[in-house]
Amino acid sequence: MTPVLVFDIETIPDIAGLRAAWGFDAALPDAEVAEQAFARRRERTGGSDFLPLHLHRVVAIGCLLRDERGVQVRCLGQSDESEARQIQQFFRLIDRHTPQLVSWNGGGFDLQVLHYRALVNQVQASRYWDQGDDDRDFKYNNYLSRYHSRHLDLMDLLALYNGRASAPLDELARLCGFPGKLGMDGSQVWPAWQAGHIAEIRNYCETDVANTWLLYCRFQLLRGHWSPERYQEEIALTRGALAGLAPEHEHWRQFLAAWPQ
């Protein structure tokens, strides 16, 4: 079977990058640098304080891998792992498995951030960037082209590439009977990071990839790639994998409790 790799990232402001790119005083505390950057963005955009993608620092990469061994879900590396190390591990998974990539808004956020941050951190990603130079098949189906299928941005495809039609992951997951987000959303990652709640950020990232995988399973049923029986088998396999993690992980106990049989 072709492995499937569902992924999601969590980010915070790149404080060192903001000092270098926007010239903030080195004596300013990190929190003040971020607040001034947010204020500058609000002034420029007329309301949004969302920073440009190259100024996001990756602090968690959640991955769910479905291959012949079953379903495995975790954040890459350890909680104190460097950004460079986490990003390199992500691209090494692609080097190793050549998976079907699946994301929710990965074409509009996650992959662009990973591109910029891989460049900043001198990360290599030869398989991911191949467009047919090393593998002829990648000329006709690679990870980079919008019209190729090695990366499936499920949010973008369901909306037919119309941003006004995009649905939030949390709401669509709940509509389909899946748990949705539990206790955190992306806007809370920076405050949680400042408070030292790194484990909570990683747990949140893992549950996001689980929700995305479950929606991908439903999508495989929708487009007829899976029979109803295959769909139920995948759901049962996923539930069993998470149940195996639940005894040692509170976030998976909460996830399963929010996902009735």
HELIX and SHEET records of a PDB file:
HELIX    1   1 ILE A   15  TRP A   22  1                                   8    
HELIX    2   2 ASP A   30  THR A   45  1                                  16    
HELIX    3   3 LEU A   53  LEU A   55  5                                   3    
HELIX    4   4 GLU A   83  HIS A   97  1                                  15    
HELIX    5   5 GLY A  106  ASP A  110  3                                   5    
HELIX    6   6 LEU A  111  VAL A  120  1                                  10    
HELIX    7   7 SER A  126  TRP A  129  1                                   4    
HELIX    8   8 ASP A  137  TYR A  140  1                                   4    
HELIX    9   9 LEU A  154  LEU A  158  1                                   5    
HELIX   10  10 GLY A  163  ALA A  165  5                                   3    
HELIX   11  11 LEU A  169  LEU A  175  1                                   7    
HELIX   12  12 GLY A  186  GLN A  188  5                                   3    
HELIX   13  13 VAL A  189  GLN A  194  1                                   6    
HELIX   14  14 ILE A  198  LEU A  222  1                                  25    
HELIX   15  15 PRO A  228  LEU A  245  1                                  18    
HELIX   16  16 ALA A  246  GLU A  248  5                                   3    
HELIX   17  17 GLU A  250  ALA A  257  1                                   8    
SHEET    1   A 5 GLY A  70  CYS A  75  0                                        
SHEET    2   A 5 HIS A  56  ASP A  67 -1                                        
SHEET    3   A 5 VAL A   4  PRO A  13 -1                                        
SHEET    4   A 5 GLN A 100  SER A 103  1                                        
SHEET    5   A 5 HIS A 151  ASP A 153  1                                        
END                                                                             
